[in-house]
Amino acid sequence: MEYRFSARMGKLSGNATREILKLIKRGGIISFAGGLPAGDMLPSAELAAVTAEILNSPRVKEVMQYDVTEGAPETRAEIAEYLGGFGVRNIGADDVQIVSGGQQGIDLACRALLDKGDYALVENPTYLAALQIVASCEAEAIGVKAAAGGLDLNDLEDKIKKYNPKLLYVVPTFSNPTGGSYSADNRKRIAELTARYGVVVVEDDPYAKLRFTGEAVPSIKSTDKAGNVIYLTSFSKIVSPGMRIGAACAAPDLLRRMTVCKQGIDVHTNSLSVAVIGEFLKRGIIARHVEKVLPIYKKKQKLIVECLDRYMPACYRHTDPEGGLFIWGRFEGAKIDTQTLLPEAIETCKAAYVQGNVFYADDSGHDCLRLNFSNPSETDIERGIKGLGSFFKKKI
Ligand SMILES: Cc1ncc(COP(=O)(O)O)c(C=O)c1O
């Protein structure tokens, strides 16, 4: 049978990290590739207790039935309060749409705004699934240059004028892939500039709670006067990615369109997970859990930095993130193509990374790689980076 696939599938290839994860799942590979929280640090006991409590209470009838697309109002009210901690204030349950992971929030925003042939600006490099989502809307992602402390604002303005984009997608805190963050001033100026030109900002902020050094910086949404910022949060990195719970907060018109899009996709997010997250927030379980994981991630980040400095070739430069799950590096001036070398690296070092180019709207960054430090054990970090270091030294 010759299948007649949609035109929108034309530009889509498999997400590189998802493909690598399949390889790694076969076992025996040290993975620096996924964006996974530490497996042994998931709050399993609390999840089991709260889930059992809900299922053994009269609420079981609610959580096992259909719900409204927005998600349970009690959990949305808890999330609205929680978002105050990110500077998203004066909101209530009606300003929140629960989504099936932050990634669905990106998808809903893009579906609500992008038509075929439209442009979306993204930081270069950016979260690769966002590139995939923009492509699935048959729109084009245009990379904006990064600068010290955030986006290059001149380049942003030039590209807004040149492309008339409908949206700008950014991960301003502990970005995926670089681990970098935008300064408070850069955020404020992004909000002003985009408002001036009528561009919607999709501020994707799943890592903000994972800060182990430095001072918290207010979100772009906290400076949003025009109502042009869609704020996305997620509980994947701070509770469990398998639960698939995130939330979007935006001006009523924007949020309503996103809700309508969601109606046609999955009706509503899994009600049991929504109820559990609501209870976790109400009882302060998330805040306590984050306190518990932060010192562990901090230690692993320090260790990976030490190992990279010790084992990687001299031309390798890396970031030194103050939080999040990723560290980003580049082989400066060397003829290294991390994409071509990945299968051989996995085969010989039994360690996997993600090649840099997949995070670029223009397929540059072949000399870069992204490493996750939260999921591998300390022993594996040492062993894996040592292996990758000697592998790359031989390739230079
Ligand atoms: C920047 C960014 N946004 C969204 C997601 C997706 O997260 P979720 O599991 O909440 O869909 C990730 C996951 O890696 C991410 O890094």
Ligand as a Chemical Component Dictionary entry (heavy atoms), coordinates in Angstrom:
data_LIG
# 
_chem_comp.id                   LIG 
_chem_comp.type                 NON-POLYMER 
_chem_comp.pdbx_formal_charge   0 
_chem_comp.three_letter_code    LIG 
# 
loop_
_chem_comp_atom.comp_id 
_chem_comp_atom.atom_id 
_chem_comp_atom.alt_atom_id 
_chem_comp_atom.type_symbol 
_chem_comp_atom.charge 
_chem_comp_atom.model_Cartn_x 
_chem_comp_atom.model_Cartn_y 
_chem_comp_atom.model_Cartn_z 
_chem_comp_atom.pdbx_ordinal 
LIG C1 C1 C 0 12.561 23.271 27.408 1  
LIG C2 C2 C 0 11.656 22.112 27.537 2  
LIG N1 N1 N 0 10.349 22.288 27.338 3  
LIG C3 C3 C 0 9.481  21.271 27.453 4  
LIG C4 C4 C 0 9.927  19.999 27.745 5  
LIG C5 C5 C 0 8.926  18.901 27.796 6  
LIG O1 O1 O 0 8.609  18.614 29.073 7  
LIG P1 P1 P 0 7.285  17.875 29.486 8  
LIG O2 O2 O 0 7.703  16.544 29.982 9  
LIG O3 O3 O 0 6.711  18.753 30.540 10 
LIG O4 O4 O 0 6.417  17.782 28.286 11 
LIG C6 C6 C 0 11.280 19.766 27.960 12 
LIG C7 C7 C 0 11.764 18.419 28.239 13 
LIG O5 O5 O 0 12.896 18.061 28.083 14 
LIG C8 C8 C 0 12.165 20.851 27.846 15 
LIG O6 O6 O 0 13.470 20.710 28.021 16 
# 
loop_
_chem_comp_bond.comp_id 
_chem_comp_bond.atom_id_1 
_chem_comp_bond.atom_id_2 
_chem_comp_bond.value_order 
_chem_comp_bond.pdbx_ordinal 
LIG C1 C2 SING 1  
LIG C2 N1 SING 2  
LIG C2 C8 DOUB 3  
LIG N1 C3 DOUB 4  
LIG C3 C4 SING 5  
LIG C4 C5 SING 6  
LIG C4 C6 DOUB 7  
LIG C5 O1 SING 8  
LIG O1 P1 SING 9  
LIG P1 O2 DOUB 10 
LIG P1 O3 SING 11 
LIG P1 O4 SING 12 
LIG C6 C7 SING 13 
LIG C6 C8 SING 14 
LIG C7 O5 DOUB 15 
LIG C8 O6 SING 16 
# 
